[in-house]
Amino acid sequence: MWLLFLRDQASIFNRTVKAVESDNINAMEVGHALNSFVQSFESRKKSIFVRYSAKGNGTYSAVDERVSKEEMQDLSRQFYESCIKYIEKWKEQFDHIMIFAWCALDQPPKWKFIETTAKYSATNNHFDLESSDTDLFDQFTYLERYVTEEKIQSWEENGTATDQRWAHQPPLNEYFL
């Protein structure tokens, strides 16, 4: 039973590691993968999820001992909590850069996210928001016209990496005039 339980949890670890270690991934995508991991374990903890085949005839059993349903639920909850705490600590380094998540171009851009990034950059003396906010908004409107739901769907279907989404040169008269 315990091996089945651990095998099922290992699949989430495996899926996350594969996503994080892929060839074309950026820090925001790593942050999203870690957030997805935590959400998955939060859901499992909340539902006290234990795979049906691990339950046998409705009782939880190990190789040489009987484990009550309450004990199994408590142990599984503790396992989920430990994993969540570990990943939360590990992903702290990504939290401060998640304000750049819109740069992944995996959803249509919204001004409030771009403005938040600009404010962060201005706070760190990388951007003069007061003298550049009008130009920034103009650039946002160009980006908004280019990055549509349809464009994102096309990128997703074609497996277009984030860097290639930015590298494409659209016709100037179509989006920028």
N, C-alpha and C positions, 0 to 999 in steps of 0.2 A: 504494500500500500504506500509506504513512504517513498519508495523509488518511483512509483507512478506519479505521486504528487510532485516530487522534485523534477521529474521529466517534463511534466506539463508546465512548470514554472520556467524551466530551462529554455523552453521554446520562445518565451517572451524575451529572455536575455539574448538568445541567439538572434532573433529577429532584430532587436535593437542594435546589437554589435554589428550585424551585417549592414544595417542602414548607416551607422556611424562610420564604418570603415570603408564605405564605397569610394570609388575614385573621384567623383565630382560632388563634393559635399562642402558646404560652408558652415560657419559657426552657428548661424541661425537654424540651419537644418539639423545640426547636432542637438541644439536646444529643443527643437520641436520633437525630435526622436526621444529625448530623455523625458520630456513632458508627457509624451504618449505612453511611455513605459510606466511612469508614475500613475497616470490616469487608469491604465489597465490594472495595475496592482491595487489601486484604491477601489475600483469596482469589484475586484475579486474579494478584497477584504470586507467590503460592505455586504456583499452577498454570501460571504463565507463559502466561496466557491471551492468545491472539491469535485473532481471529475467523477462521473457516475460509475465508471468501471472500477474506480478505487474504493467505492462504497460496498461492492459485492452485493449481498442480499439486504442492503439497507443498514448493515453494520460495518463499522470500520475495523479492519483487522490488519495486524502486522504478521510477519512470518511466524513468530512464536508467542504472540501475546494478543489479547483482545484490548482494543482501545474503544472507549465509549465515544459516542457522537460528540458529547460536550468537550471531551479531551481533544479530539481531532479538530474541532472547530476552534478551540482555544489555541492549539499549537499552530494551526494554519493562519489564524489572525496574527499571532506573534511573528510568524515567518514573513507575512506580508508587511507588517509594520517595520520589521528590521530592514527589509529590502527597500522600502520607501525611504526610510531615514538615510540609508546608505546612498541611494541615488540622489536624494535631495541635497545632501552635502556635496556630492560629486558635481552636481549641475549648478551649484551656486556661482561658479565661475562664468557660466553662460547667461545668468540672469541679467546682468547689466548691459549685455549687448542685444538682448531681445527687443530693445526699442528699434533696432535695425531690421526686424523681421520682415517688414514690408519689402525690403530689398530683394527678397527671394522671388518676388513677382509671381507668387502662387495664388494671389487673389488681386482683384482690381485695387489700385492704390486709393487710399483715403487721405485727405488733407490732414486730418488730426494726427495720423501716425507720422507723416513727413514733418509736420510742424514740431512734434515731440522730439524727433531726431535732430531737427535744426536747433531747438532750444538746448538740448543736451550738448550739441557741438558748440553752441555759443557759450554755454556755461564753462566749457573747457578751452575757450579761446581759440577754437578751430573755425569759427564762422561768425560773421558779423550780421546777426539777425536783423538789427534795426535798419541797416542800409541795404539789405539784400532780400527782405521778405517779399517784395513785389516781384522781383525777378524769380525768386524761388517758386512763388505761386504760379507764375507763367510757365515755368518748367514743369510744375506739377500738372497743369492742364494738358500740356503736350503728352506727358506720360499717361495721363488718364485716358486720353483719346487712343493711345497706342495699346495699352494693356487692358484689353477688354476680356469679358468672360469667354468669348469665342477664341481669342488669342491664347488665353491660358489653357483652355481645353485642348487646343491644337498642340501646344507645347507638351502638355501631359501625355497626350496620345503618342506623340513622337519621342517622348523621353528626353526632351530638351533640358539640358542642365542650366542652372541659374546663370552661370557666366555667359552662356550662349544666348540667353534671353536678353542680356544687356548688350552683347556684342553685335547683334543684328542691326543693320542700318536700314531703317524704313525710308521709303521715298519722302523727301522733305516736303513736297507739296501735299502729301496725304495727311500728315500729322502736325506739321510744324508751321504752316502758313495760314 
